[in-house]
C-alpha cells in the first residue's frame, strides 16, 4: 500500500460579505433614492424657469415615482418579514 502526501488546497479568495447586506446597503439605497428625487426636482425647476424641456421633467418625475414606489414596497415587505419573525414562538 502506497501512501501519498496530502497537498493542501490553495486558499480560496477571501469571501466578501454580500453587497446587499448591512446598514451600508440601506444607506446607499436611501442616497440613491434621494439623488433620484433631487434630479426630478431639478428637471421640474429647469422647466419652470424655461431652460428645460417638459419631456425631461416628466421623465425624471416618472423615474422618481417608480423608485419611491419600489422603496415603499420593499420597506413594507421588510416590515412584514420582521413582524413574522418576531411573532414566531420559540
N, C-alpha and C positions, 0 to 999 in steps of 0.2 A: 504494500500500500504506500503510495507516494503522497506526501502532504505538501500542498502548495502554500506559499506565503500569501497571506491576506494583504491585498492592496486597498488602502482606504479610497473611498470615492473622493473625487475633487469636491471641495466645499462649494455648495451652491451659492449663487449670488445672494447677498443679504435680502431678506424679504422686507419690502417696504409696506407699511400699513396701506390699506385700501385708500384710494384717493378720495373716496366719498365717505370717509369715517371721521368722526370727531368734530369738535367745535369749529375748527378752521374751515371745514366744508360749509357749515351753516353761515359763517361769516362771509365766505366767498359768494355764496348764493345771495345773501342779503345785499352785498355790494353790487353784484351783477344786476339784481332787480332795481336797486337804486339808480344805477347808471342808465338802465333802460328807461326808467321813468323820467330821469333828467333829460335824456335825449329827446323823448317825446315832448316834454315841456319846451325845450329849446326850439324844436321844429315848429311848434304852435306859436311861440313868441316871434319867430322869424316870419311866419306867415302873417301874423297880425301887424308886424312892422313893415310888411311889404317886400321883404328881402327873401322870403322863402316861398315855396310852392305849396298849394293845397294838397297835392298828391303826397309830398314828403310828410306834411303834418298828419294826414290821415294814416299813412303807412306806419309812421312811428307810434302814433296813438294806438293803432291796432296791435302792433308788436308789444307795447307796454300792457295793454289789456289782456292779451294772451298770457304773457309772463306772469302777471298778477293773478290770473285765474289758476294757472298751474301751481303757483306758490301757495295759494289759498287751499286748493285741493290737496296738495301734499301735506300741508300743515294739519288739515282735518284728518287725513289718513293716519298721520303720525300720532295725533292725539287719540284717535280710536285705538290704535295699536297699544299705546302706553296704557290707556284705560283698561283694555282687555288684560294686559299683563298684571296690572295692579289688582284686578278683580279675581285673579286666579287664586284658588285655595291651595295651600301648600300642605 
